[in-house]
Amino acid sequence: MTALTATHLPSRTALPHRRASMPPASPARQAGMGMLEMLVAFAIMALSLGLIYQIMGSNLKTAAIMDGHQRAAVLVQSLLQAHDSVPSAGWNESGQSAGMDWQVRSQPHETQVQRQYPQAVPLHALEVQVAWPEDGRVRQMVVRTLRPERRTLEQGR
């Protein structure tokens, strides 16, 4: 058995020899970018700009959708503020405002309290629907709430 010495092992620090056929890089070639590098840089820039364009476009579309929902919410709020109570016959009305179609429907809403105490103010379940066109589609907002029935002086006694 022979012992291996360090002289028999290849050196890890040995540098590969340069081929004689490969010319040394000139300083002018090292300083500039080649055509392939320029094409790669333009491709990366084009992809980045495309992504930025998509993000900005989707943000504008989202802002437009949110604007429609905000306008519908303001319309619902103004309709409900106009009627703080519901006539005993109910409230069924529809109309159009600022390019939005709206409809209000009500029906009596019976409660346990009302069954126990007939003199309690009856409630009506209201449903307010607002619809508007946007991007070739019809968007819609529906709000449901309870409102008291309007009582006259004779009914209140």
C-alpha positions as CSV (number, residue, x, y, z in Angstrom):
1,M,0.0,0.0,0.0
2,T,1.4,3.3,-1.0
3,A,0.5,6.5,0.7
4,L,-0.7,9.3,-1.4
5,T,1.1,12.5,-1.0
6,A,0.2,16.0,-1.9
7,T,2.3,15.8,-5.1
8,H,0.0,13.1,-6.5
9,L,-3.2,15.1,-6.1
10,P,-4.2,17.7,-8.7
11,S,-4.0,21.2,-7.4
12,R,-7.3,23.0,-6.8
13,T,-5.8,26.4,-7.3
14,A,-4.5,25.6,-10.8
15,L,-5.9,28.0,-13.3
16,P,-7.2,26.7,-16.6
17,H,-4.8,27.6,-19.4
18,R,-6.1,30.0,-22.0
19,R,-6.4,28.6,-25.5
20,A,-4.1,30.0,-28.0
21,S,-6.9,30.5,-30.6
22,M,-8.8,33.0,-28.4
23,P,-7.7,36.6,-28.9
24,P,-7.4,38.8,-25.8
25,A,-10.4,41.1,-25.2
26,S,-9.7,44.6,-26.4
27,P,-10.4,47.5,-24.1
28,A,-12.9,49.0,-26.6
29,R,-14.9,45.7,-26.6
30,Q,-15.0,45.6,-22.8
31,A,-16.3,49.2,-22.5
32,G,-19.5,49.0,-24.6
33,M,-22.6,46.9,-24.8
34,G,-23.0,44.5,-27.7
35,M,-26.1,44.1,-29.9
36,L,-27.4,41.1,-28.0
37,E,-27.1,42.9,-24.6
38,M,-29.0,45.9,-26.1
39,L,-31.8,43.6,-27.4
40,V,-32.1,41.9,-24.0
41,A,-32.3,45.3,-22.3
42,F,-35.0,46.5,-24.7
43,A,-37.0,43.3,-24.2
44,I,-36.9,43.7,-20.4
45,M,-37.9,47.3,-20.7
46,A,-40.8,46.5,-23.0
47,L,-42.1,43.8,-20.5
48,S,-41.8,46.2,-17.6
49,L,-43.7,48.9,-19.4
50,G,-46.4,46.5,-20.5
51,L,-46.9,45.4,-16.8
52,I,-47.0,49.0,-15.7
53,Y,-49.6,49.8,-18.4
54,Q,-51.7,46.8,-17.3
55,I,-51.5,47.9,-13.6
56,M,-52.5,51.5,-14.4
57,G,-55.4,50.4,-16.7
58,S,-56.8,48.1,-14.0
59,N,-56.5,50.8,-11.4
60,L,-58.5,53.2,-13.7
61,K,-61.2,50.6,-14.2
62,T,-61.4,49.9,-10.5
63,A,-61.7,53.6,-9.8
64,A,-64.5,53.9,-12.3
65,I,-66.4,51.0,-10.7
66,M,-65.9,52.5,-7.2
67,D,-67.2,55.8,-8.5
68,G,-70.4,54.1,-9.7
69,H,-70.9,52.4,-6.4
70,Q,-70.3,55.6,-4.5
71,R,-72.8,57.5,-6.6
72,A,-75.4,54.7,-6.0
73,A,-74.8,54.8,-2.3
74,V,-75.4,58.5,-2.2
75,L,-78.6,58.1,-4.2
76,V,-79.8,55.4,-1.7
77,Q,-78.9,57.6,1.2
78,S,-80.8,60.6,-0.2
79,L,-83.9,58.4,-0.9
80,L,-83.9,57.1,2.6
81,Q,-83.3,60.5,4.1
82,A,-86.3,61.9,2.2
83,H,-88.6,59.4,3.9
84,D,-87.8,58.9,7.6
85,S,-91.1,56.9,7.9
86,V,-93.3,54.8,5.7
87,P,-97.1,55.5,5.0
88,S,-99.4,52.7,6.3
89,A,-100.2,51.8,2.7
90,G,-96.4,51.2,2.1
91,W,-93.8,52.8,-0.1
92,N,-93.5,51.6,-3.7
93,E,-91.9,54.0,-6.0
94,S,-89.4,54.0,-8.9
95,G,-87.5,56.6,-10.9
96,Q,-84.3,57.7,-12.5
97,S,-81.6,60.1,-11.3
98,A,-78.2,60.9,-12.9
99,G,-78.4,57.9,-15.3
100,M,-79.3,55.5,-12.5
101,D,-82.6,53.6,-12.2
102,W,-83.9,53.2,-8.7
103,Q,-86.8,51.4,-7.1
104,V,-88.1,51.4,-3.5
105,R,-90.4,48.6,-2.3
106,S,-91.8,48.1,1.2
107,Q,-93.8,45.5,3.0
108,P,-95.0,45.3,6.6
109,H,-92.5,43.6,8.9
110,E,-94.0,41.9,11.9
111,T,-92.1,41.6,15.1
112,Q,-92.5,39.8,18.4
113,V,-92.9,43.2,20.2
114,Q,-95.7,44.2,17.9
115,R,-97.5,40.9,18.6
116,Q,-97.3,41.5,22.3
117,Y,-98.0,45.2,22.3
118,P,-100.5,46.1,19.5
119,Q,-100.0,49.9,20.2
120,A,-96.3,49.6,19.2
121,V,-95.3,51.4,16.0
122,P,-95.4,48.9,13.1
123,L,-92.2,48.5,11.0
124,H,-91.8,48.2,7.3
125,A,-89.1,46.3,5.5
126,L,-87.7,48.5,2.8
127,E,-85.7,47.4,-0.2
128,V,-83.9,50.0,-2.3
129,Q,-82.5,48.9,-5.6
130,V,-80.2,51.1,-7.8
131,A,-79.0,49.9,-11.2
132,W,-76.7,51.7,-13.7
133,P,-74.9,50.7,-16.9
134,E,-71.1,50.4,-16.8
135,D,-68.7,48.8,-19.3
136,G,-71.5,47.2,-21.2
137,R,-72.9,45.6,-18.1
138,V,-75.6,46.6,-15.7
139,R,-74.3,47.0,-12.1
140,Q,-76.7,46.9,-9.2
141,M,-76.8,47.9,-5.5
142,V,-79.5,46.6,-3.2
143,V,-80.0,48.0,0.4
144,R,-82.4,46.6,2.9
145,T,-83.5,48.3,6.1
146,L,-86.4,48.8,8.5
147,R,-88.4,52.0,8.8
148,P,-91.3,52.8,11.2
149,E,-94.8,53.3,9.8
150,R,-95.9,56.9,9.7
151,R,-98.7,57.6,12.2
152,T,-101.2,60.3,12.2
153,L,-102.3,62.1,15.4
154,E,-105.4,60.0,15.6
155,Q,-103.4,56.8,15.3
156,G,-100.9,57.8,17.9
157,R,-103.6,58.2,20.7
